[in-house]
Amino acid sequence: MNFNEAEKTITGICIEAYGFPAGIEKARILSKPILLDFRKMLRHAYVGEIIEETYNSEDLKLSITITGQKAAGGLLIMSIEKEIHS
């Protein structure tokens, strides 16, 4: 998936965790910094290296784990997983 699709996925996860419209606001706060940091991590990786990072919301209600790989043709996001804490 590309980074635009990843942003939409994170928005959906935030809505699932926080409801609507609070999830939209939380996604605005979380999605861009998470994806910018993950992109930076991938850029510093070796071609073919798989990177996995977990990001937590400040209130610790939500954990998002992103797995990606730096490929010869660009940066790939392989999966985005969530853990919602009650």
C-alpha positions in Angstrom: 0.0 0.0 0.0 1.2 3.5 -0.6 1.3 6.3 2.0 -2.1 7.8 1.0 -3.8 4.5 1.5 -1.9 4.1 4.8 -3.3 7.5 6.0 -6.8 6.3 5.2 -6.2 3.1 7.0 -5.0 4.9 10.1 -8.0 7.2 10.0 -10.3 4.2 9.9 -8.5 2.7 12.9 -8.8 5.9 14.8 -12.6 6.0 14.1 -12.9 2.4 15.3 -11.0 3.2 18.5 -12.5 6.6 19.4 -15.8 6.8 17.5 -17.0 9.5 15.1 -16.1 12.4 15.1 -13.4 12.1 17.8 -11.6 9.5 15.6 -11.3 12.0 12.8 -9.7 14.5 15.0 -7.4 11.9 16.5 -6.4 10.8 13.0 -5.5 14.4 12.1 -3.2 14.5 15.1 -1.6 11.0 14.7 -1.5 10.0 11.0 0.9 12.5 9.5 3.6 12.3 12.3 3.4 8.5 12.3 3.8 8.3 8.6 6.5 10.9 8.4 8.5 9.0 11.1 8.0 5.7 9.4 9.0 7.1 6.0 12.2 8.4 7.6 12.9 5.0 9.1 12.4 3.3 5.7 14.7 5.8 4.0 17.5 5.0 6.4 17.0 1.2 5.9 19.0 -1.0 3.5 17.2 -2.1 0.2 15.3 -5.2 1.1 15.3 -4.5 4.8 12.0 -4.9 6.6 11.2 -2.3 9.3 8.5 -2.6 11.9 7.5 0.2 14.3 4.8 0.5 16.9 3.2 3.9 17.7 1.0 4.6 20.7 -1.5 7.3 21.3 -0.8 9.6 24.2 -3.7 8.1 26.2 -2.4 4.6 25.4 -5.8 3.6 24.1 -4.4 2.7 20.7 -1.3 1.1 19.4 -0.6 1.0 15.6 2.2 -1.3 14.2 3.4 -0.6 10.7 5.6 -3.0 8.7 7.3 -1.9 5.6 10.2 -2.5 3.3 12.7 -0.3 1.4 12.6 -1.8 -2.1 14.7 -0.9 -5.1 11.7 1.0 -6.6 10.7 2.8 -3.5 9.2 2.5 0.0 6.5 0.0 0.6 4.1 -0.4 3.5 3.3 -4.1 3.9 0.8 -4.0 6.8 -0.8 -1.8 9.4 -2.1 -3.6 12.5 -3.9 -2.1 15.5 -4.5 -2.9 19.1 -7.2 -1.0 20.9 -6.9 -1.0 24.7 -10.1 -0.5 26.7 
